[in-house]
Amino acid sequence: MLGIPRHYSHFVFGVIQSGLTSGIASAIASAPALSDGHFLAHWLRSWLLAWVVMLPIVIFAAPFIRKLTDLLTRQERT
C-alpha cells in the first residue's frame, strides 16, 4: 500500500469517492456518444471536469454530512 498517514484519510476518501461517483455519472451522461463512436473521448472529458468540480465539494462537505448523519441516526444498543 501507499502508506499514507491515517490523519489524511478524509482526503483519500474524498479523492476515491468523488472519482468513482463522477466517473459513473459521466459514463451515464456520455451514453448517447456510444452511437457515434466517441464515447471514450466524451466520457473522459466529462469525467475530468466533473471530478475537478466534485473533489473540493466532497472534501469540504463530508464533515457536515457526517455530522448530519449522526443527528439523523441513533446508536444501536448491543
VMD Tcl script that builds the backbone (N, CA, C; Angstrom):
set m [mol new atoms 234]
animate dup $m
set s [atomselect $m all]
$s set {name element resname resid chain x y z} {
  {N N MET 1 A 0.840 -1.188 0.000}
  {CA C MET 1 A 0.000 0.000 0.000}
  {C C MET 1 A 0.883 1.249 0.000}
  {N N LEU 2 A 0.258 2.376 -0.197}
  {CA C LEU 2 A 1.000 3.626 -0.261}
  {C C LEU 2 A 1.541 4.075 1.081}
  {N N GLY 3 A 0.890 3.707 2.151}
  {CA C GLY 3 A 1.350 4.099 3.471}
  {C C GLY 3 A 1.057 5.552 3.807}
  {N N ILE 4 A -0.049 6.073 3.283}
  {CA C ILE 4 A -0.458 7.447 3.592}
  {C C ILE 4 A -0.885 7.499 5.058}
  {N N PRO 5 A -0.402 8.480 5.817}
  {CA C PRO 5 A -0.803 8.568 7.229}
  {C C PRO 5 A -2.323 8.654 7.394}
  {N N ARG 6 A -2.832 7.985 8.418}
  {CA C ARG 6 A -4.268 7.872 8.649}
  {C C ARG 6 A -4.956 9.225 8.802}
  {N N HIS 7 A -4.260 10.233 9.308}
  {CA C HIS 7 A -4.921 11.527 9.506}
  {C C HIS 7 A -5.248 12.208 8.178}
  {N N TYR 8 A -4.779 11.659 7.063}
  {CA C TYR 8 A -5.158 12.158 5.737}
  {C C TYR 8 A -6.286 11.336 5.121}
  {N N SER 9 A -6.858 10.421 5.876}
  {CA C SER 9 A -7.874 9.519 5.329}
  {C C SER 9 A -9.085 10.264 4.778}
  {N N HIS 10 A -9.409 11.412 5.349}
  {CA C HIS 10 A -10.530 12.205 4.846}
  {C C HIS 10 A -10.280 12.616 3.386}
  {N N PHE 11 A -9.059 13.004 3.081}
  {CA C PHE 11 A -8.725 13.421 1.715}
  {C C PHE 11 A -8.667 12.225 0.763}
  {N N VAL 12 A -8.127 11.109 1.239}
  {CA C VAL 12 A -8.076 9.903 0.416}
  {C C VAL 12 A -9.501 9.442 0.096}
  {N N PHE 13 A -10.369 9.449 1.110}
  {CA C PHE 13 A -11.772 9.102 0.895}
  {C C PHE 13 A -12.390 10.030 -0.145}
  {N N GLY 14 A -12.147 11.327 -0.031}
  {CA C GLY 14 A -12.710 12.301 -0.967}
  {C C GLY 14 A -12.264 12.075 -2.393}
  {N N VAL 15 A -10.991 11.760 -2.587}
  {CA C VAL 15 A -10.473 11.501 -3.931}
  {C C VAL 15 A -11.137 10.269 -4.527}
  {N N ILE 16 A -11.202 9.191 -3.752}
  {CA C ILE 16 A -11.800 7.949 -4.251}
  {C C ILE 16 A -13.292 8.122 -4.502}
  {N N GLN 17 A -14.009 8.687 -3.542}
  {CA C GLN 17 A -15.464 8.824 -3.659}
  {C C GLN 17 A -15.840 9.753 -4.807}
  {N N SER 18 A -15.193 10.898 -4.914}
  {CA C SER 18 A -15.542 11.836 -5.984}
  {C C SER 18 A -15.151 11.283 -7.348}
  {N N GLY 19 A -14.023 10.568 -7.426}
  {CA C GLY 19 A -13.612 9.968 -8.693}
  {C C GLY 19 A -14.575 8.902 -9.167}
  {N N LEU 20 A -14.984 8.042 -8.250}
  {CA C LEU 20 A -15.917 6.972 -8.590}
  {C C LEU 20 A -17.294 7.522 -8.966}
  {N N THR 21 A -17.817 8.407 -8.154}
  {CA C THR 21 A -19.142 8.964 -8.412}
  {C C THR 21 A -19.179 9.750 -9.714}
  {N N SER 22 A -18.195 10.618 -9.930}
  {CA C SER 22 A -18.199 11.413 -11.166}
  {C C SER 22 A -17.945 10.525 -12.379}
  {N N GLY 23 A -17.157 9.458 -12.218}
  {CA C GLY 23 A -16.929 8.533 -13.331}
  {C C GLY 23 A -18.194 7.819 -13.760}
  {N N ILE 24 A -18.964 7.359 -12.789}
  {CA C ILE 24 A -20.221 6.670 -13.102}
  {C C ILE 24 A -21.232 7.637 -13.701}
  {N N ALA 25 A -21.378 8.810 -13.085}
  {CA C ALA 25 A -22.351 9.784 -13.588}
  {C C ALA 25 A -21.992 10.258 -14.989}
  {N N SER 26 A -20.709 10.496 -15.257}
  {CA C SER 26 A -20.329 10.962 -16.591}
  {C C SER 26 A -20.460 9.848 -17.628}
  {N N ALA 27 A -20.272 8.592 -17.210}
  {CA C ALA 27 A -20.489 7.484 -18.143}
  {C C ALA 27 A -21.954 7.398 -18.546}
  {N N ILE 28 A -22.841 7.582 -17.592}
  {CA C ILE 28 A -24.270 7.569 -17.902}
  {C C ILE 28 A -24.619 8.735 -18.820}
  {N N ALA 29 A -24.086 9.913 -18.517}
  {CA C ALA 29 A -24.365 11.089 -19.347}
  {C C ALA 29 A -23.739 10.969 -20.732}
  {N N SER 30 A -22.675 10.193 -20.865}
  {CA C SER 30 A -21.992 10.036 -22.148}
  {C C SER 30 A -22.560 8.903 -22.993}
  {N N ALA 31 A -23.501 8.160 -22.471}
  {CA C ALA 31 A -24.062 7.010 -23.183}
  {C C ALA 31 A -24.533 7.342 -24.599}
  {N N PRO 32 A -25.154 8.514 -24.847}
  {CA C PRO 32 A -25.542 8.812 -26.225}
  {C C PRO 32 A -24.362 8.857 -27.200}
  {N N ALA 33 A -23.149 9.084 -26.715}
  {CA C ALA 33 A -21.976 9.126 -27.597}
  {C C ALA 33 A -21.554 7.728 -28.052}
  {N N LEU 34 A -22.175 6.680 -27.506}
  {CA C LEU 34 A -21.879 5.320 -27.955}
  {C C LEU 34 A -22.234 5.139 -29.420}
  {N N SER 35 A -23.328 5.748 -29.848}
  {CA C SER 35 A -23.802 5.545 -31.210}
  {C C SER 35 A -22.884 6.163 -32.259}
  {N N ASP 36 A -22.187 7.226 -31.944}
  {CA C ASP 36 A -21.301 7.841 -32.943}
  {C C ASP 36 A -19.830 7.470 -32.738}
  {N N GLY 37 A -19.556 6.572 -31.770}
  {CA C GLY 37 A -18.203 6.079 -31.578}
  {C C GLY 37 A -17.272 7.014 -30.830}
  {N N HIS 38 A -17.804 8.015 -30.164}
  {CA C HIS 38 A -16.974 8.967 -29.438}
  {C C HIS 38 A -17.153 8.866 -27.923}
  {N N PHE 39 A -17.617 7.716 -27.471}
  {CA C PHE 39 A -17.918 7.560 -26.045}
  {C C PHE 39 A -16.699 7.824 -25.162}
  {N N LEU 40 A -15.585 7.177 -25.454}
  {CA C LEU 40 A -14.420 7.264 -24.581}
  {C C LEU 40 A -13.915 8.701 -24.448}
  {N N ALA 41 A -13.791 9.397 -25.562}
  {CA C ALA 41 A -13.315 10.791 -25.520}
  {C C ALA 41 A -14.315 11.678 -24.781}
  {N N HIS 42 A -15.605 11.495 -25.062}
  {CA C HIS 42 A -16.643 12.287 -24.409}
  {C C HIS 42 A -16.669 12.003 -22.910}
  {N N TRP 43 A -16.601 10.704 -22.549}
  {CA C TRP 43 A -16.626 10.318 -21.145}
  {C C TRP 43 A -15.421 10.873 -20.396}
  {N N LEU 44 A -14.239 10.772 -20.985}
  {CA C LEU 44 A -13.034 11.232 -20.313}
  {C C LEU 44 A -13.073 12.734 -20.041}
  {N N ARG 45 A -13.508 13.512 -21.027}
  {CA C ARG 45 A -13.640 14.968 -20.815}
  {C C ARG 45 A -14.682 15.261 -19.745}
  {N N SER 46 A -15.816 14.600 -19.833}
  {CA C SER 46 A -16.892 14.820 -18.857}
  {C C SER 46 A -16.458 14.416 -17.461}
  {N N TRP 47 A -15.794 13.263 -17.345}
  {CA C TRP 47 A -15.358 12.784 -16.046}
  {C C TRP 47 A -14.336 13.728 -15.426}
  {N N LEU 48 A -13.370 14.171 -16.208}
  {CA C LEU 48 A -12.333 15.044 -15.669}
  {C C LEU 48 A -12.927 16.349 -15.152}
  {N N LEU 49 A -13.820 16.940 -15.920}
  {CA C LEU 49 A -14.469 18.182 -15.482}
  {C C LEU 49 A -15.291 17.939 -14.218}
  {N N ALA 50 A -16.084 16.880 -14.212}
  {CA C ALA 50 A -16.918 16.576 -13.050}
  {C C ALA 50 A -16.058 16.289 -11.819}
  {N N TRP 51 A -14.958 15.575 -11.993}
  {CA C TRP 51 A -14.105 15.238 -10.860}
  {C C TRP 51 A -13.424 16.476 -10.280}
  {N N VAL 52 A -12.958 17.356 -11.148}
  {CA C VAL 52 A -12.309 18.584 -10.676}
  {C C VAL 52 A -13.294 19.444 -9.878}
  {N N VAL 53 A -14.547 19.454 -10.293}
  {CA C VAL 53 A -15.572 20.232 -9.580}
  {C C VAL 53 A -15.978 19.530 -8.286}
  {N N MET 54 A -16.152 18.210 -8.333}
  {CA C MET 54 A -16.676 17.474 -7.180}
  {C C MET 54 A -15.665 17.247 -6.063}
  {N N LEU 55 A -14.394 17.135 -6.378}
  {CA C LEU 55 A -13.403 16.838 -5.351}
  {C C LEU 55 A -13.416 17.841 -4.203}
  {N N PRO 56 A -13.327 19.138 -4.459}
  {CA C PRO 56 A -13.370 20.065 -3.320}
  {C C PRO 56 A -14.718 20.062 -2.597}
  {N N ILE 57 A -15.785 19.853 -3.338}
  {CA C ILE 57 A -17.102 19.808 -2.703}
  {C C ILE 57 A -17.187 18.627 -1.748}
  {N N VAL 58 A -16.734 17.467 -2.189}
  {CA C VAL 58 A -16.770 16.273 -1.340}
  {C C VAL 58 A -15.887 16.467 -0.107}
  {N N ILE 59 A -14.701 16.989 -0.295}
  {CA C ILE 59 A -13.775 17.157 0.835}
  {C C ILE 59 A -14.337 18.126 1.873}
  {N N PHE 60 A -14.937 19.208 1.417}
  {CA C PHE 60 A -15.455 20.191 2.372}
  {C C PHE 60 A -16.837 19.837 2.905}
  {N N ALA 61 A -17.635 19.104 2.144}
  {CA C ALA 61 A -18.985 18.765 2.579}
  {C C ALA 61 A -19.026 17.527 3.470}
  {N N ALA 62 A -18.071 16.634 3.332}
  {CA C ALA 62 A -18.103 15.364 4.065}
  {C C ALA 62 A -18.222 15.530 5.580}
  {N N PRO 63 A -17.474 16.421 6.218}
  {CA C PRO 63 A -17.636 16.554 7.680}
  {C C PRO 63 A -19.042 16.995 8.081}
  {N N PHE 64 A -19.651 17.861 7.309}
  {CA C PHE 64 A -21.016 18.308 7.617}
  {C C PHE 64 A -22.023 17.198 7.365}
  {N N ILE 65 A -21.808 16.435 6.317}
  {CA C ILE 65 A -22.688 15.302 6.022}
  {C C ILE 65 A -22.571 14.261 7.128}
  {N N ARG 66 A -21.358 14.022 7.617}
  {CA C ARG 66 A -21.153 13.080 8.718}
  {C C ARG 66 A -21.886 13.544 9.972}
  {N N LYS 67 A -21.803 14.830 10.295}
  {CA C LYS 67 A -22.498 15.369 11.469}
  {C C LYS 67 A -24.012 15.275 11.302}
  {N N LEU 68 A -24.503 15.590 10.104}
  {CA C LEU 68 A -25.935 15.492 9.838}
  {C C LEU 68 A -26.402 14.048 9.961}
  {N N THR 69 A -25.609 13.121 9.465}
  {CA C THR 69 A -25.941 11.705 9.577}
  {C C THR 69 A -26.016 11.282 11.038}
  {N N ASP 70 A -25.082 11.767 11.838}
  {CA C ASP 70 A -25.112 11.452 13.273}
  {C C ASP 70 A -26.366 12.017 13.950}
  {N N LEU 71 A -26.802 13.207 13.508}
  {CA C LEU 71 A -28.013 13.792 14.070}
  {C C LEU 71 A -29.270 13.026 13.667}
  {N N LEU 72 A -29.270 12.477 12.470}
  {CA C LEU 72 A -30.447 11.806 11.939}
  {C C LEU 72 A -30.548 10.328 12.342}
  {N N THR 73 A -29.472 9.785 12.878}
  {CA C THR 73 A -29.490 8.374 13.260}
  {C C THR 73 A -29.216 8.247 14.762}
  {N N ARG 74 A -29.445 7.052 15.262}
  {CA C ARG 74 A -29.189 6.807 16.676}
  {C C ARG 74 A -28.247 5.633 16.814}
  {N N GLN 75 A -27.584 5.586 17.947}
  {CA C GLN 75 A -26.659 4.482 18.228}
  {C C GLN 75 A -27.473 3.232 18.527}
  {N N GLU 76 A -27.049 2.125 17.955}
  {CA C GLU 76 A -27.735 0.856 18.202}
  {C C GLU 76 A -27.302 0.300 19.555}
  {N N ARG 77 A -28.261 -0.290 20.225}
  {CA C ARG 77 A -27.958 -0.920 21.521}
  {C C ARG 77 A -27.510 -2.352 21.262}
  {N N THR 78 A -26.492 -2.752 21.972}
  {CA C THR 78 A -25.993 -4.124 21.785}
  {C C THR 78 A -26.453 -5.062 22.861}
}
mol reanalyze $m
mol bondsrecalc $m
mol representation Tube
mol addrep $m
